[in-house]
Amino acid sequence: MYQQILMIKIISFDFDGTIAKHTFADAFWLEGVPALYAQQHHLEVETAKKHLFEEYEKIGDNRIEWYDPGYWFDRFNLQTDWKKMLLSYRNNVEIYPEVPSVLKRLAKQYRLIISSNAKKEFIDVQLRQAKLHSYFDNVFSSTSDFHTVKKVTDFYVMVCHKLNISPREMIHIGDHEEFDYVAPQKIGITSYFLDREKQVRGRHIVSDLKQFEQEILK
């Protein structure tokens, strides 16, 4: 184990639920888009929400369109630049409290990257709003960069290929048991499951990033 840690070059972080809370994405998708739809179609906001949420469910999160604001703005004929609209919600960005100090310390010893399912534009707004963008050498989005819906094992293969590293030179942490914990292990990446609710116990399971930092540095 000691020899393996010495080989680590990269620490990879999931984003939503790991670095940032879901408040920004929720404000955009669950409040902003319905409000815009309601305004353009002269509807009550609650009526617009009911209709849009039903449409979201018809597509489902197994299709790449579900993650793409451009698709939804075209589908609903929303006459607004969604990228500019993202910026208007930047005050909803919330970073978990331990994140800045942990990143500052880890960045002195490792290259840090983000490996996320979120669209790059969403990640970029949040990193800049929280002044965290300088800590990360790369941001990889399964939907933006590789056009895959979930962070399956192939996603991590492609990330390692882009970085020109062996999987054993990377550690990944995230809050999804299958896509952040199980999938990267299949190609030899050391992975940690972030369970902020403290409902699961086991090897490489942590409740916050400070505990994760302690685990990999001890």
N, C-alpha and C positions, 0 to 999 in steps of 0.2 A: 504494500500500500504506500509506504514512504517513497519508494522508487517511482510509483505511478504519479504521485503528486508532483514530484520533481519535473516530470515531463510535461505538465500542464502549461499550455501557452495562452489558451483562450477560455474566458468564462462567458457563457452565453445565457442571456436572460429572456424569458418570456416577457411580455409587456403588460397587457391588461390583466389585473389581478395579481401581478408580481411587482412591477414597478409603479404602475398607476392604478388608482381605483377606476371603476366603470362609470364614474360620474360624467365625464366628458362625452363619451360615446352615447350614453343614455340620454343626455341632454339634447344631442344632435338628432338621434333617431326617434326617440320617444316623445320629445317635446317640439323640437325645431321643425322637423319635416312635417308632422301633422299640422302645426300652426300655419306653416306656409301653404299647405294644401287647403286648409280651411279658408284662409284668406282669399286664395285664388278662385275657389269654387263656392264662396259665400255660404260656408257651412259652420255649424257649431264645432268647436275644437274637439269635443268628445265624440261627435259623429265622425269627424275626420280620422281620429285615432282608431275607432272601431274598424273603419274601412281599411286603413293602411295596415293595421296589425294583421288583419285577415289576409291582405295581399302579401305581406312579409311571410306569413305561414305557408301560403301556397307555393312559394319558391323554396323556402326551407334552407337551413344552413349547410346542406350538403351540395348546394350549387353555388358556383363562384359569384353569380349575379347578386346573391343575398348580401354580399360584403361591399358591393360597388355602388357608391352614391350616384355615379354617372348613369348607371342603368336605371335606378329608381327615379331620378330627376327626369330622364327621358320618358320613362313609362308613365309618370304622372303629369308630364308636360309642365314641370315647375320652372318658372321663368326667373331663375336665380342661379348665379355661379356658386356651385356647392362648395368650392374651395374657399371662396370668400366668406361663405356662411360658416364654414368650420372655424375660421378665425374669430367670428363674432361670439363663439361659445368657449373661447379659450379660458375665460374666468371660471369655468366649471372644472378645470383640470385640478385633480387632487392626487398628490403623490403620497405613498405610504411614508410615515414619519421617519423610519430608520434608513430610508433609501439614500438620501444625499451623502450622509457620512460613510455608509458602507461602500458606495461607489467610489468616493474619494480615496478611501484606503486601498481598496482592491485595485484601482487603476494604477497604483504605484508599482504593483507587482505583476499584473496580467494585462493582456489586451481584452477589452470588454466589447461585447457585441450584443445586439438584440436579435432574437429569432422569434418572430411573432406571426400570428395569423392575421393581425390587423392590417388595414391598408397603410401604406407608408405615409400618406398625407396626415392621417390621424396621429400616427406616432410622432411625426416631425413637429406638429403644432404643440403637442404635449411636452416633448423634450425641450423645446425652445421656451415655452411658457414657464417651465420649472427650472430652466437654466441647467439642464443635465446633458445637453447634446454633446458637450466637449468630452465627456467621459467615454463615449462609444466610438470605436473605430469603424464599425459597420452596422448597418441596420438591414436585416433580411426579413422580408415579408413573403409568406407563402403565396398570398393572393396577388401581390404587386409584382414580385420578382419571378416567381416560378409558376404562377397560374394554377396552383393547387389549392384545394379548399381547406384541407387540414394539414397539420404538421405531422405527416406520416413519416415513416423511416426514410423514404426517398428524399424528403425535404432536407433532412440532416446530412444525407450523403452529398447533396448538391451544395449545402453550406460549406462542408469540409472541403469539397472540390474547389469552390470559389476562394477559400482561404489558403488552399494548398497545404492542408494539415492532415494528419492522421486523426481519426475519431478519438483515439486515446490521448490526444493532446488537448481535448476540450472537455469542459464541465458545463452542463446545462441545468438550469433550474426554472421551474414554472409551476403553475397551480392546477394544471390538468393532468390527472393521473395517467391517462392513456397517451396523450400527445406530447407531454413534457417529461414524463417519467419512464414509461414503458418503451415508447417508440425509439428514443435515442439510445437506450441500452442495447437494442438489438444490433446496432453496428459498433458497439464498443465504447460509446460515450458514457462517462460517469454522469449520472443524472440524479437530481434531487427533486423531491415532490414537496412543494410549498403548500402546507395545509394551515392556513391562517385561523381556521375554526378549531384547530386542535382535536379533530375527530379521528385521526388515523395515527397509529404509532408504528414504528419500524425503522429499519436501516435507511439512511439517506432521506428521512422525512423530517422537515423542519417547520417551525411555526412563523418565522419571519426571516428577513434577510440578515439580520444581525446574528441569529443562530447559525445560519448558513455560512457566514463568514468565519465564525468560530470553528465550525466543523472542518472547513477546508484548510484552515491555517494551523490547526492544532497539531 
